[in-house]
Structure formats: C-alpha cells, structure tokens
Amino acid sequence: MKTLRLLVIDDAKFMRDLVIKTIRTSYPEMLVEEAADGRKAQAMLAKNTYDLVLCDWEMPEMNGLELLTWLREQESYHELPFIMVTSLGEKDNVIQAVQAGVNDYISKPFSSDQLVTKISRQLIKHGSVTKEDLQRMAPKERIQSGGFDSASLLTANKVSPTANVVNSNRRAHPQSRIKGKALVALNIGRKLEVLIREINTTECLVISSTEGGLPGLSEDVRVILVATDSQNHPIQAQVGAFVNMLQLMEKNIDCNRALLRLQFHEIPPEQHSAFQQIIARLR
C-alpha cells in the first residue's frame, strides 16, 4: 500500500502541532506535511500530490475558502478530500465551503477522536485506503492522555505548584489529565484555542500558546465551552470571564506556552443549564 500524504494548513503553529501530533499518534505511517497559510499551501499543492487536505478557514495571504476554490479549479485535485476547520458560530462559512466543494468540516474546538474519525472517513470514502488498512496502520497501543490525545505535547513540562484553581483543595498535578478544550474570545476579535487543565463553576485553568499574544491580567474575555451530553449531542455555553492569573509554563523567555486562570463572571440565565452540564462532563 502506498504511503498516504496529508497536508495540514493553519497559520497558528500551536494548532498545526496539535493536529500533526494527533494524526501521527493514530497513524504513524502517514506522511503529514504542513503550511502556515493558504499561499504556501498553494505552492506545495502545485508541486506535490496529496491524499487529503485539512485547512483552517481564517488565515493571512489566502484563506481556506480561497484555497479550496483554487483547488477545485485544478483538474488533478478536483476530487481531493478537503476538510475545512472553522470556529464556532460560523455556519454561514460552512454553507460557502459546501458550495465551493468542501468534503467535510470540523468546528473548533474539536477532540482528537473527532478529527481522526473525519480524516479516516474521507480517506476510505475516496478510495485512498480501506478500513482494514487503517486498522493495520494504527498502533496496537495508542497513547492515551485524557480528553485530548495531543495534550502530551503541551504538558510534558512541570507546572508551578502555584498554578492551582483557587476554589479547589488540590493542586494541579504536573501530569494531571487535560479535561477538554475551549475557545477564549478576546476583545480584539481574535480567538485563542486552549486546553482545559482544571475547571469548576467559578473559574478554569487553561493552557494556551503565546503566539499572537495573550490577554492581560484583569482583561475581560469570553469563554466558549463545548462538550457532549449522554446521548452524544453537542452542548455549548458562552460565558464572560476575566484573567486573574497569567504564567509561562517554563522559566524561559522563549517559552511559547502559558497558563491562564480565568475567573467566570455571573453566568447568564440562558447559559446556566448548558454551563452546568458542561462542567459536570469536564470535571
């Protein structure tokens, strides 16, 4: 069987690392290449042959929709599986992507299982591989690290003992499992993809990349939480919060990971039920 070649496109290196780590953990035999924006991806696609593209929507130079539109104009890539990565609340973007010829989409934040399932489904559907081949390619014992399989990429280093949630009686253990993921929307319109280390009804401790900047202490943000209920239906809650702790994960000026403790504001009545369900699922 030929080596499958995938292209991951995202302007945030933090996200590219997570996605690539997830794919390689699930399917070590796959060759995964990366591009930081649509223009760089366009040059790579013009020179190389790929079996699947996983592309973020919002990027400089050339966004995901523009790349998809160009790709579908190329005869050799007219049927190439293309999975678009979008942020929550971008339903209009999904419609545009479908009209442009996208094969599937996945909304941030997403789990490793969701990502691998969508990639596997498209590779099988387009005849690049069989289900049996994928089962053979998967390692016999996959690395497990809690709610987010790629979390080991972010939690390999020890965390300061002071990085504990205030209302919790226990400290965040250096090897504690990642409980989930979320988006943190800043006032400047940018969204941070973060991993949840600890969470309760009053605050949460998250891990974020420092790329592109972080919110300042006492800055107001909006936290977008996602989980699934007992019937595997998605639950989403959006709550206000402010930053009451910000700390690099290493005593190194070049460290690109930080811990943020976000103190929730009063939960709006219309968000209360979903918020409580998500907290119960993530604890």
Secondary structure, DSSP 8 states (H G I E B T S, - for coil): ----EEEEE-S-HHHHHHHHHHHHHH-TTSEEEEESSHHHHHHHHHHS--SEEEEESS-SSS-HHHHHHHHHTSGGGTT--EEEEEETT-HHHHHHHHHHT--EEEEES--HHHHHHHHHHHHHHTTSS-HHHHHHHS-SS----BS-GGGGGTSSS---TT---TT-SS---TT--B-EEEEEE-TTS-EEEEEEEEE-SSEEEEEEE-TT----TT-EEEEEEEEE-TTS-EEEEEEEEEEEEEEESSSSTT--EEEEEEEE----HHHHHHHHHHHHHH-
